[in-house]
Amino acid sequence: MAPYDDWNTLEEEDEDELQDPSMFETKRDVILFCIDCSESMLEPYDDHKYEDTVKTCHLYTALEAAMQIQKKKIIIGPNDSVGIMLFNTTRKSDANKNQGSEIKKGTYLLQPISPLSAPKVQELMKLLNAAREDLDELRKEFPPLTTGRVPMGDVFTSCNWVIRDGAPKTASKRVFLITDEDDPHPSVGNKQLAISARTTLVDLTQAGVTVEPFFIDTGEKGFNPSKFYSSVLLPTDLEDDEGLQKDDSLLPDSISISRIEDLLSQMRLHEVPKRAQFSIPFHLAKGFTIGIKGYGLVTEQKKGSYKYFADVDNELKPAISRTIYTAEGSQEEVDKARIMYGADVGTGTAIAEGGAANDDDEDNDEDIAGGFGARVVKAGQRPVYTAEEIRAFRTLGLEPGIKLLGFKDRAELHLEDNVKHSQFIYPDEMSYSGSKRTFSALLKSMIKKDKIALALCLTRRNASPIFCALLPQEEKGDTFDLDDPAGFHLIQLPFADDIRAATVEHGTRASEEMKNSALAWIDKLTMKKGTYDPDSFPNPALAYHNEQLQATAFEEDYDPDSFEDLTVPKFEAMHKRAGKLMKNWKLTLAQDPSTEVVIAATGSKRKADVAVSEEELRSLYDNGYLAKLRVDQLKDFLKSKGLSASGRKADLTDRVAEWFGSH
């Protein structure tokens, strides 16, 4: 009998993965760089990145950061869109620039929101190269306002219009606001302008746009968000806008950049949007429901998948692949609505050729005995199931959601209970009004009582129900500008067969002397800031691959020797700091009697070599003995030739024979 997963797996395109359409809305990312172009942003200063004294300015650094983000996104997110808008400039928008609606006076659309492309980035690179030779080039291109400043309400309105006309509806939309002015409206009407700016920002937020500020602290003047932006930008905590706030300042200090050189590194932390993996209801009690969104805290970044291109009319166009089902005998396409699922055992008449339901089976609807998925199967026929029945088997008839079951002490949750990486849930006010307030009350109460919650979870329509523990996390901030958001960690609890007993029967423990000797040099080699930042140590293989692709896309020369692997330890600094301590630890380790203990290991059976040369395969093909090969040998040969290795043994044999017949 075929494995359960082979015939019980439904096609992904037939699945409603999430209860909420936000899964499809966040597949693409849209970023609009909104950069201040005032006199202070154009003020020149020495650029210490170069040996020769070169002048630069904050506007140049902001545009360079935008260019670097575009160059990276064109490799890792080619479907994303980026635009650049400047404000506090007298330059008027070009008539031939496709920007949709007219934007407010004092704002200029340098790059309309459009899909990423190499020519678009090269145009910005050309402007920056000219500004590197002569910094006044930026002042000539974007002359700043000489009197007054553009109201921030007009800036947010222009952002709304630009995103509305250029951004896809099914995308996550963000505005990167870059400025060094903490009080854009120091006049008497500051309060009224702040109210207007907040109103337009609410409109922008309701349109699905998030504003992420990057405030430049120049050092001499400083940047005080409480002068204007604390009362304008929306709060980020769990409390409602109308409720009591934890502090008069709603903005964290981490958005204030003390060194303009850190602008790009700060942007890279916000480059990837927070994409919800699911949006489902949270049932606290009968008739008492709130909305939540779930996020993955750990995601593996992989190389981009390649595409197929076809030469059509002397132009390369992407080829779109699609899967169809055909009848085994007639090779006619079968309607998916007639596809049934069942075990591949013997032969019968319940399934037509190609896996489609026989027309005679329509009479079997009368044989349904009632109850959950009960059906009478006639003798000699195989049992088959519809896609909806297969889904019901997996979900037990439940709809996506989280159902609160009860509470336990925090001590009841053990380390070994976490068998898979957890997810993080946060309230969704758009689904159910009052979700934030209720979620916050539950969170605070559980933290106060040191409790965890038990819940029954079904996060997707095609998933299986699981039992989870909700571990509350209090919002925390420290001196390293690292904030832990308030919310719940959704920890999947293991079933009985998910936990295995350890195979180790004998073990030794280190003595206290060895522990103290090891801790001495470990304490000397702690990570910078005390934490591991994955964004500071990119995957070297992936980074090397992306740099080569980037150089090819922008027609740049690439020197492989210039690649820097940030994961390589700094051996000299490590030995200088803790070399003597590590040497003492080695001596202590050599003298410890536990190092002499040897645990006998049982030998493992060596895996047989299944490789078969191409000459041997051709000989078997010529004599008609390909069917005597094993499936793994056939698959290895097909993979070596770049052919598909899926299907049954008969399909693999035919594919190998077809290759030898054409070569």
C-alpha positions in Angstrom: 0.0 0.0 0.0 1.3 3.4 -0.9 2.3 5.7 2.0 -0.4 7.8 3.5 1.2 11.1 2.6 1.5 10.1 -1.1 -2.2 10.1 -1.8 -3.4 12.3 1.0 -1.5 15.4 0.0 -3.6 18.0 -1.8 -2.3 20.4 -4.5 -1.1 23.6 -3.0 -2.9 25.7 -5.6 -6.2 24.2 -4.4 -5.6 25.2 -0.8 -6.8 28.2 1.1 -3.7 28.3 3.2 -5.0 31.1 5.4 -8.3 32.2 6.8 -7.3 35.8 5.9 -6.2 36.9 2.4 -3.2 38.6 4.0 -1.0 35.7 2.9 -1.5 36.8 -0.7 -1.3 40.5 0.2 2.2 40.3 1.6 4.0 38.3 -1.1 5.3 41.5 -2.6 6.9 44.5 -0.7 6.6 48.2 -1.6 9.0 50.7 -0.1 8.7 54.5 -0.7 11.8 56.4 0.5 10.5 59.8 1.7 13.7 61.9 2.1 14.0 65.4 3.5 15.8 67.7 1.1 16.1 70.8 3.4 19.1 73.0 3.8 20.4 71.0 6.8 20.3 67.8 4.8 22.5 69.4 2.1 25.0 70.8 4.5 28.5 69.4 3.5 30.8 67.6 6.0 33.9 65.5 5.8 33.4 61.9 4.7 35.7 59.7 6.8 35.1 56.6 4.7 37.7 57.8 2.2 41.4 58.5 2.7 41.2 61.8 0.9 39.1 64.5 2.5 35.8 64.2 0.6 32.7 66.2 1.3 29.3 64.5 1.6 25.9 65.4 3.1 23.0 63.7 4.7 21.0 63.7 1.5 23.7 61.9 -0.4 24.0 59.3 2.3 20.2 58.8 2.3 20.1 58.4 -1.5 23.1 56.0 -1.3 21.3 53.9 1.3 18.2 53.8 -0.9 20.4 52.7 -3.8 22.0 49.9 -1.8 18.6 48.6 -0.6 17.4 48.6 -4.2 20.6 46.7 -5.4 20.0 44.1 -2.7 16.3 43.8 -3.3 16.8 43.3 -7.0 18.5 40.0 -6.1 16.5 38.7 -3.1 13.1 40.4 -4.0 12.8 40.9 -7.7 9.0 41.2 -7.5 9.2 44.1 -5.0 8.7 47.8 -5.9 10.6 50.9 -4.7 10.1 54.6 -5.2 11.9 57.8 -4.0 10.1 61.0 -3.0 11.9 64.2 -1.8 10.2 67.0 0.2 11.3 70.5 1.1 12.6 71.1 -2.4 11.6 73.7 -5.0 12.0 71.3 -7.9 8.8 70.6 -9.7 7.7 67.2 -10.9 8.5 66.4 -14.5 5.5 66.3 -16.9 6.7 63.2 -18.6 7.2 61.2 -15.3 4.4 58.7 -14.9 3.3 59.4 -11.3 -0.5 59.5 -11.5 -2.0 62.2 -9.5 -0.4 65.6 -8.8 1.5 65.7 -5.5 1.7 68.5 -3.1 3.8 71.6 -3.6 7.3 71.3 -2.2 7.5 67.6 -2.9 9.2 65.9 -5.8 8.9 62.3 -7.1 12.4 61.3 -8.0 11.5 57.7 -8.8 7.8 56.6 -9.2 6.9 53.3 -7.5 7.6 50.6 -10.0 9.2 47.1 -10.1 12.9 46.9 -9.5 15.1 47.0 -12.6 18.8 47.4 -13.3 18.4 50.6 -15.5 16.4 52.3 -12.7 19.1 51.7 -10.2 21.9 52.6 -12.6 20.1 56.0 -13.1 20.4 56.7 -9.4 24.0 55.4 -9.4 24.8 57.9 -12.1 23.4 60.8 -10.1 25.4 59.7 -7.0 28.6 59.4 -9.0 28.2 63.0 -10.3 27.5 64.1 -6.7 30.6 62.4 -5.5 32.7 64.5 -7.9 30.8 67.7 -7.1 28.5 67.8 -4.1 26.8 70.9 -5.4 25.3 68.7 -8.0 22.6 67.6 -5.5 21.8 71.3 -4.7 21.5 72.0 -8.4 19.3 69.0 -9.0 17.1 69.5 -5.9 17.3 73.1 -4.7 16.0 73.3 -1.1 13.2 75.6 0.1 14.5 78.9 1.2 11.5 80.0 3.3 9.5 77.7 5.5 9.0 74.0 5.2 6.4 71.7 3.7 3.7 70.7 6.3 4.2 67.1 7.2 0.5 66.6 6.6 1.1 67.4 2.9 4.1 65.0 2.9 2.0 62.1 4.2 -0.8 63.0 1.7 1.7 63.0 -1.2 3.0 59.6 0.0 -0.6 58.3 0.0 -1.2 59.5 -3.5 2.1 58.1 -4.9 1.5 54.7 -3.2 -2.1 54.6 -4.3 -1.2 55.2 -8.0 1.9 53.0 -8.2 1.7 50.2 -5.6 -0.1 46.9 -6.2 -3.1 46.3 -4.1 -1.8 42.9 -3.0 1.4 44.1 -1.3 2.8 45.2 2.0 3.4 49.0 1.8 5.9 51.0 3.8 7.3 54.5 3.9 10.9 55.1 5.1 10.8 58.6 6.4 14.3 60.1 6.6 14.9 63.6 8.2 17.2 65.5 10.5 14.7 68.1 11.6 13.0 67.3 14.9 10.7 70.4 14.8 9.5 70.9 11.2 6.8 73.5 12.3 8.3 75.7 15.1 5.7 78.4 14.4 2.7 79.3 16.6 0.4 77.0 14.5 2.6 73.9 15.4 -0.3 72.2 17.3 -2.7 72.6 14.4 -0.2 71.3 11.9 0.6 68.3 14.2 -3.1 67.5 14.3 -3.3 67.7 10.5 -0.2 65.5 10.1 -1.6 62.9 12.4 -5.0 62.9 10.6 -3.3 62.3 7.2 -1.1 59.7 8.8 -4.2 57.8 10.0 -5.5 57.9 6.5 -2.2 56.5 5.2 -2.3 53.8 7.9 -5.9 52.8 7.0 -4.8 52.4 3.4 -2.4 49.6 4.7 0.7 51.7 4.8 3.3 51.6 7.6 5.6 54.6 8.3 9.0 53.6 9.6 11.0 56.8 10.6 14.8 57.2 10.5 15.7 60.3 12.5 19.3 61.6 12.0 20.9 62.8 15.2 23.7 65.2 14.1 25.3 65.3 17.5 25.6 69.1 17.9 21.9 69.8 17.6 20.5 66.4 18.5 17.1 65.0 17.7 14.3 65.3 20.1 11.2 63.3 18.9 9.0 64.8 21.6 9.0 68.2 19.9 6.8 67.0 17.1 6.9 63.4 16.0 5.9 61.8 19.3 2.5 63.4 19.0 2.1 62.6 15.3 3.4 59.1 14.7 1.1 56.3 15.8 1.9 54.3 19.0 3.4 50.9 18.7 2.3 49.3 22.0 -0.7 47.2 22.7 -2.8 49.9 24.3 -5.5 51.6 22.3 -5.0 55.1 21.0 -7.6 56.4 23.4 -6.3 54.5 26.4 -3.5 55.4 28.8 0.0 55.2 27.3 2.9 53.9 29.2 4.9 57.1 28.4 4.4 60.5 26.9 7.0 59.6 24.3 5.6 56.9 22.0 8.8 56.5 19.9 11.7 54.3 20.9 15.2 55.7 21.0 16.4 53.2 18.4 14.9 55.2 15.6 17.3 58.1 16.3 20.6 57.6 14.4 23.5 59.2 16.1 25.9 58.5 13.2 24.6 59.0 9.7 26.9 56.1 8.6 24.6 53.8 10.5 21.6 54.7 8.3 22.2 51.8 5.9 22.6 49.2 8.7 19.4 50.5 10.4 17.5 50.2 7.1 18.7 46.7 6.6 17.1 45.7 9.9 13.8 47.1 8.6 14.3 45.9 5.0 12.3 42.7 5.3 8.7 43.4 6.1 6.9 41.6 8.9 4.8 39.2 7.0 2.1 37.4 8.9 2.0 33.7 8.4 -1.6 33.4 9.4 -4.5 35.6 10.6 -7.1 33.7 12.5 -9.6 34.2 15.4 -8.7 33.6 19.0 -11.6 32.1 20.9 -11.3 32.9 24.6 -14.7 31.6 25.5 -18.0 30.9 23.9 -19.1 34.0 22.0 -15.9 35.8 23.1 -13.4 36.1 20.2 -10.6 38.4 19.2 -8.4 38.5 16.1 -4.7 37.7 16.1 -1.9 37.5 13.6 1.0 35.0 13.7 4.6 35.7 12.7 7.6 33.4 12.3 10.6 34.5 14.3 13.1 32.4 12.4 13.2 32.1 8.6 15.9 30.5 6.5 17.0 32.7 3.6 17.8 30.7 0.5 19.0 31.4 -3.0 16.3 32.6 -5.4 14.7 30.0 -7.6 15.7 30.1 -11.3 13.2 30.6 -14.0 12.8 29.1 -17.5 12.9 31.5 -20.5 11.9 31.0 -24.1 13.1 32.8 -27.2 9.9 34.3 -28.6 10.3 36.7 -31.6 14.0 37.3 -30.7 13.1 38.2 -27.2 13.5 36.2 -24.0 10.2 35.8 -22.2 9.6 33.8 -19.0 8.0 30.4 -19.5 5.1 29.6 -17.2 4.7 26.0 -16.1 1.5 24.4 -15.1 0.4 21.0 -14.1 -2.5 19.1 -15.7 -3.9 15.6 -15.1 -4.4 13.3 -18.1 -6.1 10.0 -18.4 -3.6 7.1 -18.6 -5.0 5.6 -21.8 -6.4 8.5 -23.9 -4.1 11.2 -22.6 -7.0 13.5 -22.4 -7.0 16.3 -19.8 -9.1 15.5 -16.7 -11.1 18.1 -14.9 -9.8 18.6 -11.3 -13.3 18.5 -10.0 -13.5 14.8 -11.0 -10.2 13.9 -9.2 -10.6 11.5 -6.4 -8.1 10.3 -3.8 -7.4 6.8 -2.7 -4.8 4.1 -1.9 -3.0 2.6 -4.9 -3.8 -1.1 -4.3 -5.0 -3.6 -6.9 -7.5 -2.6 -9.6 -11.0 -1.5 -9.5 -13.7 0.5 -11.3 -14.2 3.2 -8.7 -11.4 5.4 -10.3 -11.3 6.1 -13.9 -8.2 6.3 -16.0 -5.8 9.0 -14.8 -7.4 9.1 -11.3 -10.7 10.7 -12.3 -14.0 9.5 -10.8 -16.0 7.3 -13.1 -19.4 8.6 -14.2 -21.0 5.5 -12.6 -19.8 6.7 -9.2 -22.3 9.5 -9.3 -24.9 6.9 -8.3 -22.8 6.1 -5.2 -24.0 9.3 -3.6 -27.1 7.4 -2.6 -25.0 4.9 -0.8 -23.8 7.4 1.8 -24.7 5.9 5.1 -24.7 9.2 6.9 -22.4 10.5 9.6 -19.0 12.0 9.2 -17.5 10.8 6.0 -19.3 7.4 5.9 -19.9 5.8 2.6 -20.7 2.2 1.5 -18.1 0.8 -1.0 -19.3 -2.0 -3.2 -17.4 -5.3 -3.3 -14.5 -5.2 -5.8 -14.2 -1.5 -5.7 -11.5 0.6 -4.0 -12.5 3.3 -1.4 -12.0 6.8 -2.7 -12.4 10.2 -1.1 -13.0 13.7 -2.4 -10.6 16.6 -1.7 -13.0 18.0 0.9 -13.2 14.6 2.7 -9.4 14.4 2.8 -9.2 17.9 4.2 -11.8 16.9 6.9 -9.7 13.9 7.8 -6.7 16.1 8.5 -8.5 19.0 10.2 -11.0 16.8 12.1 -13.7 19.2 10.8 -12.3 22.2 12.6 -12.0 25.7 11.2 -8.8 27.7 11.5 -8.5 29.3 14.9 -7.1 29.1 18.4 -9.3 27.9 21.2 -8.2 28.6 24.8 -8.4 25.5 26.9 -7.1 26.6 30.3 -4.0 27.8 32.3 -1.1 26.2 34.0 1.9 27.4 36.1 4.9 28.6 34.2 7.0 25.9 35.8 4.9 23.3 34.0 6.5 24.2 30.6 9.8 22.4 30.2 12.6 22.8 27.8 12.0 19.5 26.1 8.4 20.5 25.3 9.7 22.8 22.6 10.2 20.4 19.7 9.7 22.9 16.9 10.5 26.6 16.6 7.7 28.7 18.0 5.6 31.4 16.4 4.7 34.8 17.8 1.1 36.1 17.9 0.0 39.7 18.1 -3.5 41.2 18.2 -5.3 42.1 14.9 -7.5 45.1 15.5 -8.8 45.1 11.9 -10.5 41.7 12.3 -12.2 42.3 15.7 -12.6 45.7 17.4 -11.1 45.7 20.9 -8.6 42.9 20.2 -5.7 45.0 21.4 -7.2 45.9 24.7 -8.4 42.3 25.4 -5.1 40.8 24.3 -3.2 43.3 26.5 -5.4 42.5 29.5 -4.9 38.7 29.1 -1.1 39.2 28.6 -0.7 41.4 31.7 -2.8 39.1 33.9 -0.8 36.0 32.9 2.5 37.7 33.4 1.4 38.9 36.8 0.3 35.4 37.9 3.2 33.6 36.2 0.9 31.4 34.1 0.9 29.9 30.6 -2.1 29.0 28.6 -3.0 25.8 26.8 -4.8 26.0 23.5 -6.0 23.9 20.6 -4.6 25.5 17.4 -5.4 25.1 13.7 -3.4 27.8 11.8 -4.2 26.7 8.2 -7.1 25.0 6.4 -4.9 22.1 5.3 -3.0 21.7 8.6 -3.6 19.3 11.4 -4.8 20.4 14.8 -2.1 20.7 17.4 -2.0 21.5 21.1 0.1 24.6 22.0 1.3 26.5 25.0 1.0 30.3 25.0 4.0 31.7 26.7 3.5 35.4 27.5 6.3 37.9 26.8 6.5 41.3 28.4 7.7 44.2 26.3 11.3 45.0 27.3 13.9 47.5 26.2 17.6 47.7 27.2 20.6 49.9 26.6 21.4 48.1 23.4 18.2 49.4 21.7 16.8 45.9 21.5 13.1 45.7 22.3 11.2 42.5 22.9 7.6 43.1 21.7 4.7 42.2 23.9 2.8 39.1 22.9 2.6 35.4 23.1 5.0 32.7 21.9 2.9 29.9 20.4 4.9 26.7 21.3 3.7 23.5 19.7 3.5 20.8 22.4 4.8 17.3 21.5 2.7 14.2 21.2 3.8 11.0 23.0 5.7 9.7 20.0 7.5 13.0 19.4 9.8 12.4 22.4 12.4 9.7 22.2 14.6 8.4 24.9 18.3 9.4 24.7 20.5 6.7 23.2 23.4 7.7 25.6 23.7 5.2 28.4 26.9 6.4 30.0 28.0 9.9 30.6 30.6 11.9 32.6 30.4 15.3 34.1 33.1 17.9 34.3 34.5 18.8 37.7 34.0 22.3 39.2 37.7 23.1 38.5 37.2 22.4 34.8 34.0 24.5 34.7 35.6 27.5 36.3 38.6 27.2 34.1 36.4 27.1 31.0 34.2 30.0 32.2 37.2 32.2 32.6 38.0 32.3 28.8 34.3 32.1 27.7 33.5 35.3 29.6 36.4 37.0 27.8 34.9 36.1 24.4 31.3 37.2 24.7 29.5 38.6 21.7 29.4 42.3 21.0 26.5 43.9 22.9 25.9 40.5 24.6 23.7 39.1 21.9 24.0 37.4 18.6 22.6 39.5 15.7 22.0 37.3 12.6 21.9 40.4 10.4 25.5 41.1 11.2 26.7 37.7 10.1 25.2 36.8 6.7 25.5 33.4 5.2 28.8 33.6 3.4 27.8 31.2 0.6 24.6 33.1 0.0 26.3 36.5 0.3 29.0 35.5 -2.2 26.3 34.2 -4.6 24.3 37.4 -4.4 27.3 39.6 -4.9 28.1 37.8 -8.1 24.6 38.1 -9.3 24.6 41.8 -8.4 27.8 42.5 -10.3 26.3 40.7 -13.4 23.0 42.6 -13.2 24.7 46.0 -13.1 27.5 45.1 -15.5 30.2 45.7 -12.9 33.6 44.0 -12.5 33.7 41.6 -9.5 36.8 40.6 -7.7 36.3 37.4 -5.8 39.2 38.3 -3.5 37.3 41.3 -2.3 34.6 39.2 -0.7 34.7 39.4 3.1 33.4 36.5 5.2 32.0 38.0 8.3 31.6 34.6 10.0 35.3 34.0 10.1 36.4 34.4 13.8 38.9 37.1 14.7 41.6 34.7 15.8 44.3 37.2 16.7 42.0 39.3 18.9 40.6 36.1 20.6 44.1 34.8 21.4 45.2 38.2 22.6 42.3 38.5 24.9 42.0 35.0 26.2 45.0 33.0 24.9 46.5 32.4 28.4 43.2 31.4 29.9 42.5 28.9 27.1 46.0 27.4 27.6 45.3 27.0 31.3 42.0 25.3 30.5 43.7 22.8 28.2 46.2 21.9 30.9 43.3 21.4 33.3 41.4 19.3 30.8 44.5 17.1 30.2 44.8 16.4 33.9 41.1 15.6 34.4 40.5 11.8 34.9 37.2 11.9 33.0 39.1 12.5 29.7 40.5 8.9 29.9 37.1 7.3 29.8 36.3 5.8 26.5 32.7 4.8 25.6 32.5 1.8 23.3 30.6 2.7 20.2 28.8 0.0 18.2 29.7 -0.2 14.5 27.3 1.1 11.9 26.5 -0.8 8.8 28.1 0.8 5.8 25.7 1.9 3.1 26.0 0.0 -0.1 27.3 1.8 -3.2 24.4 2.2 -5.6 26.2 4.2 -8.3 26.0 2.7 -11.8 28.1 4.1 -14.7 26.6 5.3 -17.9 28.3 2.6 -19.9 26.6 -0.1 -17.7 23.2 1.5 -18.1 23.6 1.7 -21.9 24.5 -2.0 -21.9 21.4 -2.8 -19.9 19.4 -0.6 -22.2 20.7 -2.3 -25.4 19.8 -5.8 -23.9 16.4 -4.7 -22.6 17.3 -5.1 -18.9 16.7 -1.6 -17.6 13.8 -2.9 -15.5 16.2 -4.8 -13.3 17.7 -1.6 -12.0 16.6 -0.2 -8.6 14.6 3.0 -8.3 17.5 4.8 -6.5 19.9 3.9 -9.4 17.4 5.2 -12.0 16.8 8.4 -10.0 20.6 9.1 -9.7 21.1 8.8 -13.4 18.1 11.0 -14.2 19.3 13.7 -11.8 22.8 13.6 -13.3 21.2 14.4 -16.7 19.0 17.2 -15.3 15.8 15.2 -15.9 12.9 14.8 -13.6 13.3 12.0 -11.0 9.7 11.8 -9.9 7.2 9.1 -10.6 6.9 5.3 -10.4 9.6 2.9 -11.5 7.9 2.3 -14.8 8.0 6.1 -15.5 11.7 6.3 -14.5 12.6 3.4 -16.8 10.7 4.9 -19.7 12.5 8.3 -19.1 15.9 6.6 -19.1 15.1 4.6 -22.2 13.9 7.7 -23.9 17.2 9.5 -23.1 19.3 6.7 -24.4 17.2 6.5 -27.5 17.8 10.2 -28.4 21.5 10.1 -27.5 
